[in-house]
Amino acid sequence: MAETLRGVDPDRLERSCSRRRDSIRFGTGTLGFERAEVYLSSCAFEPHRHDTYAIGITTTGVQTFRYRGARRICLPGQMHILHPDETHDGAAGTDDGFGYRILYLAPALVRRALDDGPLPFVVDPVQKPTPATRRLASLLADIDEPVSDLAIVDVAATVAGALRALGGRPDTSRVTIDIAAVELVRDYLATHAQEHTAASTLERIAGADRFTIARHFRRAFGTSPDRYRTLRRLALARAAIERGRPLAEAAANAGFADQSHMTRQFKRAYGMTPAHWAELSTRIPASCNAPRCRS
């Protein structure tokens, strides 16, 4: 992936005296997938292009870039979606600078998620918040989230579905579900939640490729195999926490990378930190899964 931000020649960044510290910080990634958080005030990207989809969300300031013959403006909360091999530049639209988070995804992963269908093309590179863009934005909520091979399948499926919707080509194929296969996958993930199950293991269990599994699993259970496994891990961690086990121990025994990884996932699922849950657990009724409380 030589033409992501990592691959841009530093000499192609025009620099002047800096008022604030410009920065590019990369999160976790894997082959074919990178994420970064960028702030630029005194730097500008010269025209360049990527061999990946580049999908970002402006987090602060005004971002401006030239793409397919026109100058574009991307405001906070808006997404920018650049097709592979399309030349573009990038700079702050005001003197205040701008920040954004971005992911780079290999076209091959998108194509596989679409069952080898054509790559989606989004004509308007700047998109206001919609259900489709919110799904994309969720992939950038935490760029430090560990990326397993199950997670990258979910990323590719999410991006492919959103791009197809934004490109005006919704999925019109007949919905089918191999219930027997996805139930085998579900049961295996539930039994082995603490383990780092490879996608190849699920392929052997289901007798299907990982992208087919992901599509059928979501149709059958409303979530991805990776998310399903995370929720089973959270259930194990929560039970340990309610028994009074240390948080680091609960995280490790449930299969999380570390305590901070568990904490991020716990807050998303239950609306509070594990520490707060532990503090309140003796007062939480057994039937209450997501208590509301004043912060």
N, C-alpha and C positions, 0 to 999 in steps of 0.2 A: 504494500500500500504506500508506494513512494510519494504519492501526491496528496496525502492528507497534510494537516498542519505540521506533522513531524517532518514531512519531506520537503516543505517549502524552504528554499535557500534563504538563509538569514539576510543575504545581501539584497533580496527582493522585497524586504520590508523597508520602506522609506522612513527615516527617522529624523526628528527635529528635537529641540530641547524639550524635555519631559516635565510636565507639571505633576503628573501622577505616575505611579509605577505601572507600566503596561505588563501584562502577564498572559501566559498560556500554560494552563495546568491540565495534564492528562489524567483521566480516571482509569479504572480497570477496563480491560478489553480482552480480546482474543483474536485469533486469525480471522480476518475479514470484518472486524468490528472494533471501532475505536470511539472514545468519547472524550470531550475536552471542555474546559471552561476558560473563556477568553475575556480579557478586558483590554481595550485599546483606546488611547487618547491621543498620543503623539505619533502613532504608527499607522501605516495604511498598507494593505495588501495590494501589490501590483497584479495585473491580470495573470491568472493561472487557472488550472483545471485539475480535477480529481478523477481517478478511475473508479470512484465509488459514488453512491448517493451521499449527499451532504445535507443533513436535516438538522436545523437549529432553531432555537427560540431566543429572541432578544429578551434579556433580563433587565437591562437598564439603558437609558439613553436612546439615541436614534442611530440606527445602522443604515448605511446607504451602500449600494453596490450596483454595478452595471452587469446586466445579464441578458443575453439574446437581443442586443441592440437597444436596450432601454435602461434608463436609470431607475432603480427601485429603492423604496424606503420601507424599512421594517421597524415597527414600533414595539415597545415592551408588551409581551404577551402574544405577539404575532410570531408565526413560524416562517422560516424560509426553507424552501425545498429546491435543491439544485440537482439536476439530472447528471449522471456520469458524463464526463468528457465535455461539459459545457464551460466555456471560458467565462470567468467573472473576476471582479476585484472586490475590495471591501474597505470601508473607512467610516469614521464617525461623521454623522450628519450635522453635529453641532460641536461647539468648543468643549462641551462637557464630557465627551468620550462616550463609549458604549460598551456594553457587555453582553455576552451570549453564551449559551451552552449548545453544543453541537455533537451529533453522532455521524460516523462514517460507516456505511454498510456496503459490503461487496455486492454488486449486481447478481452474482451467481447465487447468493443466499436468497435474495428476493425472488429470483426466477424459480428456485427449488420450492420455495413456499407457495408459489402459484402453480405448482404441478407442471413446471416447465412451460408455463404460458409466457406471453410477451411481457417485457418490462413496462410497467406503467409510466406514463409521462404526465406530469402536472404542469399545465400551461402557465398558470399564474404562480410565480415562485414565492410570492408573499401571501400567506393565508391567515385570515382572522380566526379566532377561536371557534371551533365547531366540534362535534363529537369525534370526528376523524382526527383533527389536530390535537385534541386533548389526549387521545390514545398515544400519539407520537410524543407529546410533551411528557407523558408519564415515564417514558424511557429515559428522560433526562433529569428526572427528579433527584436522583442520587447517582452521580457518575462514578462513585467509588464502590457501588454494589458489586460483589463478586459475580463473575460471569462463568457459569457452568455450561456444558454443552447442551443441557436441557434449556437453560436460559436463553442461549443464542437462537435456538429454534423458535422460542416464544417471541424474541425480538424480531426475527425475520418475518414471522407470521403477522405480527402487529404492524410492522412497517408495510408489508405487502398489501394487507387489507386496507390500510389507511390510504396508501398511494393510489390503489385502484379506485377507491371511493372518490378521492380528490381529483383524480384524472377523468372522472365521469364514466368509469367502466365498472359499475358494481358487479359483484359476483351473481350471475344468473344461472349457474349450474345447479342441477338437481341435487338437493341435500340428501346425502346418504350417511349412515352411521353403522360402522361395524361394532355393534354393541359387545359382542363376545370378546373382541380384541381389546377394546378400551377398558372393559371391566377387568381383564387380566392385568393391564397396565396399572389401573387404579389400585387393585389389590396388592400388587407388588410394591408400589410406591408407599402405600399405607404401612405395609409390613416392614419395609426397609427405609423408612423416612430418614433415619440418622445417617444413612450411607450416601456416598456421592455416586449415585447410580448413573452410569454412562448412558447416553442416548442409544448406543449400539446394543446395550442390554435390553432396552425396551423394544428395539426393533426385532430382536430374536424372540421375545415373549409374544409380541403381537403379530409377527409375520408381515410387517409393513414397514415402510421407511419412516423416519422420524417426523417428516413434515405431514405425511398422511395421518400419523398418530396424533399430532398436535391439532389438526383440523377436526378429526373425529372426536377427540377427547373434549375439545371445547364445545362442540355441538351436543355432546352427551351430558357433560357435567358443568358447563358454564364457565369453565376456567381452563388454564393451561396445565399440562403435567408438572411444569416447574412450580407454578403457584400452588397447585394442590399439594405437592411435597412440602413446600414452605409452610403451609397451614398445618400440616400434620406435625411438622417440627415444632411449630409454635404451640400446638396442643400439648406436646410432650414437655416443652420448656415451662409452660404455664403450670402444668400439674406439679412439676418439680419445685417451682417457685412457691406454690401454695403449700407444699410440704415443708417449706422453710430452707430449701437448699440454696447455697450461694449462687448468685447470678452467673458468674463465670463458669461454674460447674454445670448449671442448667443449660447454658449455651453450648458448651462442649459436648455434653451427653446427648443433646438433641440434634447435633450435626451442623450447627452454625460455625462459620469461620472463626468468630470470636464474639465477645460480649457486645461490642458495638454493632456488629452485624445483626445479632438478635434484637438489640434495642430498636434499631431502625425498623425492622420488620414488625416487631411487637407493637410499636406505636401506630403503624399503618393498619394493623388488624384490630387492635383493641382500643386505640385512642388515648393511650397513656403509656408511660415508660414501664418497664418491668419492675423498677425499684418502687414506683408509685403503686403498682399493682400489688407488690409484696406487702407494702405498708398497709394497704386497705383490705387485703385478701381475707383477713379474719372477720371483716364486716360485710363481705360480699356474699350474697346468697348463692348457693351452688348453681342455681338456674340462670344466673346473670352472667352473660358472656362479654358484654361491653357496657360497664356501668358508666353512668353520667355523673360527673361531680364537678364542683367548682374548682377552678385552678387557683 
